[in-house]
Amino acid sequence: MTDEEIIDKFERENITLASITSRFFAYVIDELLVSFLFIMIYLDYIPDEATIEDTINMINNMFLYVVGLKIAYHTLFVMLYGATIGKIFLKIKVISIQDLENPSLFYAFNRALIRVVSESLFYIGFLWGLFNPKKETWHDKFGKTLVVNAF
């Protein structure tokens, strides 16, 4: 679907793109929630006598668990609700470009996976959205989605 077709479809359906500010605050909320969830899950694994360095090393060794938790969180919430908790709080939503509905499991997973890759590459994929007329980040592009204001 071309950009013009997407714009026409959005105008017909009275859909507006979410602002970068809303997306940023939703991101912050989601990161805090995932971090809190990670801490709650693994708090018992940190020995009481562990030093700060020991704790940091242990968390670094759990990098793949954090990545897995982030991918699962974003995939499930976007697929089921079209939004993560941060997006719900800020009244924005992820929709599929093709049918304007919640993304399928395949596209929600692709979106979550590329989101983590983009974070690992110094947020270049996020910055891409600042200079894109559709505010489309790398994870939006690969997930065939856009983030819009929810009514």
Backbone as CSV, one residue per row, in Angstrom:
resi,resn,N_x,N_y,N_z,CA_x,CA_y,CA_z,C_x,C_y,C_z
1,MET,0.850,-1.175,0.000,0.000,0.000,0.000,0.897,1.240,0.000
2,THR,0.609,2.154,-0.874,1.426,3.364,-0.987,1.067,4.350,0.127
3,ASP,1.945,5.322,0.321,1.700,6.350,1.338,0.404,7.109,1.056
4,GLU,0.144,7.393,-0.216,-1.075,8.127,-0.580,-2.326,7.323,-0.247
5,GLU,-2.274,6.015,-0.499,-3.421,5.151,-0.182,-3.653,5.086,1.329
6,ILE,-2.557,5.036,2.083,-2.675,5.016,3.546,-3.280,6.327,4.036
7,ILE,-2.807,7.447,3.515,-3.333,8.755,3.922,-4.814,8.857,3.588
8,ASP,-5.193,8.415,2.398,-6.613,8.430,2.009,-7.450,7.572,2.953
9,LYS,-6.945,6.389,3.265,-7.666,5.479,4.158,-7.833,6.106,5.543
10,PHE,-6.773,6.727,6.061,-6.834,7.366,7.367,-7.820,8.525,7.372
11,GLU,-7.819,9.320,6.314,-8.756,10.447,6.237,-10.200,9.957,6.186
12,ARG,-10.465,8.897,5.426,-11.825,8.325,5.356,-12.296,7.830,6.719
13,GLU,-11.379,7.231,7.462,-11.716,6.643,8.761,-11.534,7.627,9.920
14,ASN,-11.114,8.854,9.631,-10.886,9.887,10.643,-9.866,9.425,11.697
15,ILE,-8.735,8.907,11.208,-7.665,8.404,12.067,-6.501,9.389,12.015
16,THR,-5.952,9.709,13.195,-4.794,10.599,13.259,-3.616,9.881,13.902
17,LEU,-2.426,10.208,13.436,-1.211,9.602,13.983,-0.944,10.129,15.384
18,ALA,-0.420,9.260,16.226,-0.051,9.651,17.589,1.186,10.537,17.532
19,SER,1.280,11.460,18.460,2.434,12.354,18.499,3.663,11.614,19.017
20,ILE,4.820,12.134,18.662,6.077,11.572,19.154,6.133,11.678,20.675
21,THR,5.591,12.753,21.229,5.587,12.947,22.685,4.780,11.840,23.374
22,SER,3.606,11.542,22.852,2.776,10.472,23.429,3.496,9.134,23.345
23,ARG,4.105,8.887,22.202,4.833,7.628,22.028,5.999,7.540,23.003
24,PHE,6.704,8.651,23.230,7.837,8.658,24.152,7.384,8.334,25.574
25,PHE,6.315,8.985,26.037,5.852,8.730,27.398,5.293,7.316,27.558
26,ALA,4.665,6.793,26.519,4.206,5.396,26.560,5.411,4.468,26.670
27,TYR,6.479,4.784,25.943,7.711,4.006,26.007,8.270,4.001,27.434
28,VAL,8.329,5.163,28.048,8.868,5.270,29.413,8.035,4.427,30.382
29,ILE,6.717,4.531,30.283,5.835,3.753,31.160,6.076,2.261,30.961
30,ASP,6.138,1.828,29.711,6.347,0.400,29.430,7.694,-0.091,29.924
31,GLU,8.737,0.719,29.756,10.060,0.322,30.237,10.068,0.177,31.760
32,LEU,9.413,1.102,32.442,9.323,1.009,33.902,8.547,-0.233,34.327
33,LEU,7.450,-0.521,33.646,6.648,-1.706,33.980,7.423,-3.000,33.740
34,VAL,8.096,-3.101,32.600,8.866,-4.312,32.306,10.017,-4.456,33.294
35,SER,10.671,-3.354,33.637,11.762,-3.402,34.622,11.242,-3.855,35.976
36,PHE,10.103,-3.303,36.392,9.508,-3.694,37.666,9.126,-5.179,37.647
37,LEU,8.534,-5.630,36.549,8.159,-7.041,36.426,9.395,-7.927,36.498
38,PHE,10.455,-7.536,35.818,11.702,-8.298,35.857,12.248,-8.384,37.283
39,ILE,12.234,-7.255,37.968,12.729,-7.227,39.352,11.882,-8.139,40.244
40,MET,10.571,-8.086,40.086,9.683,-8.924,40.905,9.920,-10.413,40.644
41,ILE,10.169,-10.764,39.388,10.389,-12.175,39.045,11.711,-12.674,39.610
42,TYR,12.767,-11.868,39.493,14.104,-12.337,39.821,14.670,-11.803,41.133
43,LEU,13.893,-11.103,41.911,14.376,-10.544,43.173,14.880,-11.621,44.128
44,ASP,14.205,-12.742,44.159,14.607,-13.816,45.068,15.942,-14.468,44.682
45,TYR,16.373,-14.269,43.442,17.624,-14.867,42.985,18.851,-14.043,43.377
46,ILE,18.627,-12.839,43.882,19.740,-11.989,44.292,20.032,-12.266,45.765
47,PRO,21.193,-12.797,46.072,21.520,-13.086,47.478,21.562,-11.803,48.310
48,ASP,21.189,-11.911,49.567,21.180,-10.751,50.460,22.571,-10.146,50.642
49,GLU,23.587,-10.980,50.602,24.946,-10.482,50.837,25.646,-10.061,49.541
50,ALA,24.930,-10.036,48.418,25.534,-9.666,47.134,25.906,-8.183,47.124
51,THR,27.059,-7.898,46.564,27.476,-6.501,46.413,26.766,-5.914,45.189
52,ILE,26.873,-4.621,45.039,26.262,-3.965,43.874,26.876,-4.514,42.594
53,GLU,28.189,-4.738,42.595,28.863,-5.286,41.412,28.366,-6.687,41.097
54,ASP,28.178,-7.514,42.132,27.646,-8.864,41.916,26.248,-8.805,41.317
55,THR,25.432,-7.898,41.815,24.064,-7.750,41.322,24.066,-7.290,39.870
56,ILE,24.914,-6.320,39.537,25.008,-5.828,38.155,25.472,-6.950,37.228
57,ASN,26.462,-7.706,37.644,26.942,-8.830,36.826,25.854,-9.880,36.627
58,MET,25.103,-10.161,37.678,24.023,-11.135,37.560,22.961,-10.650,36.561
59,ILE,22.603,-9.368,36.649,21.606,-8.807,35.737,22.135,-8.815,34.303
60,ASN,23.404,-8.487,34.120,24.000,-8.541,32.781,23.952,-9.954,32.207
61,ASN,24.133,-10.944,33.061,24.063,-12.336,32.612,22.632,-12.749,32.258
62,MET,21.664,-11.989,32.719,20.256,-12.290,32.438,19.718,-11.467,31.266
63,PHE,20.606,-10.904,30.467,20.217,-10.050,29.347,19.169,-10.723,28.452
64,LEU,19.390,-11.976,28.119,18.445,-12.666,27.227,17.072,-12.838,27.869
65,TYR,17.024,-12.984,29.177,15.734,-13.065,29.867,14.980,-11.729,29.758
66,VAL,15.709,-10.639,29.902,15.090,-9.312,29.783,14.556,-9.117,28.367
67,VAL,15.365,-9.472,27.387,14.949,-9.341,25.989,13.711,-10.200,25.730
68,GLY,13.722,-11.417,26.219,12.566,-12.302,26.044,11.310,-11.744,26.697
69,LEU,11.469,-11.190,27.882,10.330,-10.597,28.585,9.771,-9.405,27.812
70,LYS,10.660,-8.564,27.287,10.214,-7.404,26.499,9.476,-7.842,25.237
71,ILE,10.041,-8.813,24.543,9.402,-9.286,23.308,8.040,-9.893,23.612
72,ALA,7.957,-10.704,24.660,6.674,-11.314,25.024,5.647,-10.249,25.420
73,TYR,6.052,-9.291,26.228,5.161,-8.219,26.679,4.598,-7.448,25.490
74,HIS,5.477,-6.984,24.616,5.033,-6.162,23.490,4.226,-6.980,22.479
75,THR,4.643,-8.203,22.224,3.910,-9.039,21.272,2.493,-9.299,21.758
76,LEU,2.353,-9.763,22.985,1.026,-10.142,23.494,0.093,-8.941,23.628
77,PHE,0.576,-7.867,24.201,-0.302,-6.705,24.383,-0.708,-6.078,23.051
78,VAL,0.226,-5.967,22.123,-0.104,-5.361,20.824,-1.046,-6.264,20.036
79,MET,-0.812,-7.567,20.086,-1.688,-8.490,19.375,-3.098,-8.516,19.985
80,LEU,-3.187,-8.590,21.305,-4.485,-8.733,21.967,-5.260,-7.424,22.076
81,TYR,-4.572,-6.337,22.415,-5.251,-5.076,22.711,-4.906,-3.948,21.734
82,GLY,-3.912,-4.167,20.883,-3.473,-3.112,19.989,-2.653,-2.063,20.712
83,ALA,-2.332,-2.314,21.961,-1.587,-1.328,22.747,-0.986,-1.998,23.978
84,THR,0.165,-1.475,24.382,0.755,-1.881,25.649,0.092,-1.055,26.752
85,ILE,0.439,-1.316,27.985,-0.159,-0.576,29.099,0.177,0.917,28.990
86,GLY,1.410,1.236,28.606,1.791,2.640,28.428,0.972,3.314,27.343
87,LYS,0.743,2.621,26.250,-0.061,3.182,25.160,-1.529,3.332,25.581
88,ILE,-2.038,2.362,26.308,-3.418,2.452,26.792,-3.576,3.674,27.689
89,PHE,-2.628,3.867,28.580,-2.657,5.007,29.501,-2.647,6.337,28.743
90,LEU,-1.898,6.397,27.635,-1.793,7.631,26.861,-2.786,7.695,25.696
91,LYS,-3.673,6.715,25.637,-4.751,6.695,24.631,-4.217,6.707,23.201
92,ILE,-3.209,5.861,22.971,-2.732,5.639,21.616,-2.760,4.144,21.336
93,LYS,-2.706,3.786,20.069,-2.923,2.397,19.697,-2.084,2.041,18.481
94,VAL,-1.685,0.784,18.401,-0.965,0.247,17.249,-1.987,-0.427,16.346
95,ILE,-1.995,-0.043,15.074,-2.914,-0.684,14.134,-2.148,-1.190,12.917
96,SER,-2.681,-2.234,12.326,-2.136,-2.776,11.095,-2.484,-1.839,9.947
97,ILE,-1.539,-1.567,9.101,-1.783,-0.694,7.951,-2.803,-1.334,7.005
98,GLN,-2.790,-2.649,6.915,-3.620,-3.347,5.944,-5.107,-3.273,6.262
99,ASP,-5.478,-3.527,7.513,-6.909,-3.599,7.830,-7.350,-2.689,8.977
100,LEU,-6.436,-1.873,9.499,-6.710,-0.933,10.594,-7.158,-1.627,11.877
101,GLU,-6.829,-2.889,12.024,-7.145,-3.665,13.229,-5.856,-3.932,14.006
102,ASN,-5.984,-4.660,15.116,-4.799,-5.062,15.869,-3.917,-5.929,14.972
103,PRO,-2.609,-5.788,15.082,-1.717,-6.625,14.279,-1.864,-8.101,14.636
104,SER,-1.607,-8.957,13.662,-1.633,-10.401,13.894,-0.434,-10.790,14.765
105,LEU,-0.431,-12.027,15.231,0.683,-12.524,16.044,2.008,-12.369,15.294
106,PHE,2.027,-12.719,14.027,3.245,-12.630,13.225,3.784,-11.204,13.188
107,TYR,2.931,-10.234,12.870,3.384,-8.845,12.765,3.662,-8.230,14.135
108,ALA,2.910,-8.603,15.146,3.178,-8.104,16.500,4.537,-8.620,16.982
109,PHE,4.832,-9.886,16.683,6.130,-10.448,17.065,7.260,-9.763,16.307
110,ASN,7.101,-9.598,14.986,8.122,-8.899,14.195,8.367,-7.509,14.746
111,ARG,7.292,-6.810,15.070,7.391,-5.452,15.596,8.176,-5.450,16.918
112,ALA,7.847,-6.372,17.812,8.523,-6.446,19.113,9.999,-6.811,18.947
113,LEU,10.296,-7.723,18.060,11.672,-8.154,17.837,12.524,-7.016,17.271
114,ILE,12.022,-6.326,16.271,12.769,-5.223,15.668,12.879,-4.059,16.650
115,ARG,11.894,-3.903,17.520,11.952,-2.854,18.547,13.155,-3.077,19.457
116,VAL,13.370,-4.318,19.878,14.509,-4.645,20.743,15.823,-4.459,19.977
117,VAL,15.851,-4.850,18.716,17.051,-4.656,17.898,17.358,-3.166,17.782
118,SER,16.331,-2.369,17.536,16.504,-0.924,17.410,17.039,-0.314,18.705
119,GLU,16.543,-0.771,19.845,17.053,-0.296,21.133,18.537,-0.629,21.266
120,SER,18.913,-1.826,20.834,20.301,-2.278,20.947,21.236,-1.506,20.032
121,LEU,20.692,-0.930,18.974,21.498,-0.160,18.021,21.363,1.340,18.286
122,PHE,21.432,1.701,19.561,21.423,3.099,19.986,20.154,3.844,19.573
123,TYR,19.042,3.124,19.514,17.726,3.718,19.231,17.629,4.354,17.847
124,ILE,18.450,3.906,16.923,18.421,4.480,15.571,17.049,4.300,14.932
125,GLY,16.443,3.143,15.120,15.125,2.894,14.547,14.044,3.788,15.120
126,PHE,14.207,4.190,16.373,13.262,5.118,16.990,13.471,6.521,16.407
127,LEU,14.741,6.907,16.279,15.058,8.228,15.737,14.568,8.369,14.298
128,TRP,14.537,7.265,13.588,14.028,7.243,12.219,12.617,7.836,12.169
129,GLY,11.814,7.544,13.173,10.438,8.039,13.230,10.335,9.547,13.369
130,LEU,11.377,10.191,13.875,11.363,11.650,14.007,11.401,12.339,12.644
131,PHE,11.989,11.678,11.667,12.173,12.287,10.356,11.284,11.674,9.284
132,ASN,10.358,10.847,9.698,9.459,10.162,8.779,8.096,10.844,8.845
133,PRO,7.472,11.173,7.712,6.181,11.879,7.755,5.062,11.091,8.445
134,LYS,5.166,9.753,8.433,4.148,8.934,9.101,4.558,8.591,10.533
135,LYS,5.686,9.168,10.989,6.236,8.878,12.322,6.476,7.372,12.476
136,GLU,6.872,6.769,11.398,7.041,5.322,11.317,8.460,4.931,11.721
137,THR,8.580,4.193,12.812,9.870,3.700,13.280,10.210,2.412,12.540
138,TRP,11.411,1.886,12.785,11.771,0.613,12.147,10.790,-0.482,12.542
139,HIS,10.423,-0.523,13.830,9.522,-1.600,14.250,8.130,-1.431,13.666
140,ASP,7.712,-0.206,13.392,6.445,-0.004,12.687,6.554,-0.505,11.253
141,LYS,7.663,-0.198,10.607,7.864,-0.592,9.211,7.860,-2.115,9.074
142,PHE,8.612,-2.803,9.926,8.681,-4.261,9.848,7.389,-4.928,10.322
143,GLY,6.690,-4.286,11.232,5.429,-4.833,11.720,4.234,-4.439,10.877
144,LYS,4.496,-3.624,9.839,3.416,-3.113,8.972,2.309,-2.467,9.812
145,THR,2.760,-1.589,10.726,1.844,-0.927,11.648,2.117,0.567,11.690
146,LEU,1.170,1.277,12.267,1.342,2.683,12.618,0.724,2.890,13.994
147,VAL,1.189,3.905,14.701,0.648,4.218,16.018,-0.254,5.437,15.852
148,VAL,-1.506,5.279,16.301,-2.514,6.311,16.090,-3.168,6.694,17.420
149,ASN,-3.862,7.803,17.395,-4.634,8.204,18.565,-5.866,7.322,18.665
150,ALA,-6.130,6.811,19.844,-7.314,5.983,20.075,-8.439,6.896,20.547
151,PHE,-9.628,6.617,20.101,-10.764,7.490,20.454,-11.503,6.988,21.657
